[in-house]
Amino acid sequence: MTTTAKSKPAAKAADDSVNPIALVAGGVALGVVIGMLIPRIDKERELLDPVGQKLADRATAAIDAAKQTGKAEIEALLPDRDATKDKIGALFGNVIEAAKTSAKGA
């Protein structure tokens, strides 16, 4: 009887901690619902609106910086069109010169 009495609390504790992530997610969802049901007061709006605006501005600036960095990286990886045309022209010129030289040698 002492064995089963000790194992029941251990089994119950194991059941409670099976999925702690679900418990946290449920708590967050419940907090969001309660927060939506409670009306915002003017003082809260007065204090938090500038903070929200600053966060939005910073997020927008971060996104713009990431876009610019991404564009710069892509442009660095892709060759320049004019430089590519010059390289292809030089390559064809070398091939033609090599063909002329080999024709003269034969």
Secondary structure in CASP SS format (residue, H / E / C, confidence):
PFRMAT SS
TARGET T0000
AUTHOR 0000-0000-0000
METHOD secondary structure of the structure
MODEL  1
M C 1.00
T H 1.00
T H 1.00
T H 1.00
A H 1.00
K H 1.00
S H 1.00
K H 1.00
P H 1.00
A H 1.00
A H 1.00
K H 1.00
A H 1.00
A H 1.00
D H 1.00
D H 1.00
S C 1.00
V C 1.00
N C 1.00
P H 1.00
I H 1.00
A H 1.00
L H 1.00
V H 1.00
A H 1.00
G H 1.00
G H 1.00
V H 1.00
A H 1.00
L H 1.00
G H 1.00
V H 1.00
V H 1.00
I H 1.00
G H 1.00
M H 1.00
L H 1.00
I C 1.00
P C 1.00
R C 1.00
I C 1.00
D H 1.00
K H 1.00
E H 1.00
R H 1.00
E H 1.00
L H 1.00
L H 1.00
D H 1.00
P H 1.00
V H 1.00
G H 1.00
Q H 1.00
K H 1.00
L H 1.00
A H 1.00
D H 1.00
R H 1.00
A H 1.00
T H 1.00
A H 1.00
A H 1.00
I H 1.00
D H 1.00
A H 1.00
A H 1.00
K H 1.00
Q H 1.00
T H 1.00
G H 1.00
K H 1.00
A H 1.00
E H 1.00
I H 1.00
E H 1.00
A H 1.00
L H 1.00
L C 1.00
P C 1.00
D C 1.00
R H 1.00
D H 1.00
A H 1.00
T H 1.00
K H 1.00
D H 1.00
K H 1.00
I H 1.00
G H 1.00
A H 1.00
L H 1.00
F H 1.00
G H 1.00
N H 1.00
V H 1.00
I H 1.00
E H 1.00
A H 1.00
A H 1.00
K H 1.00
T H 1.00
S H 1.00
A H 1.00
K H 1.00
G H 1.00
A C 1.00
END
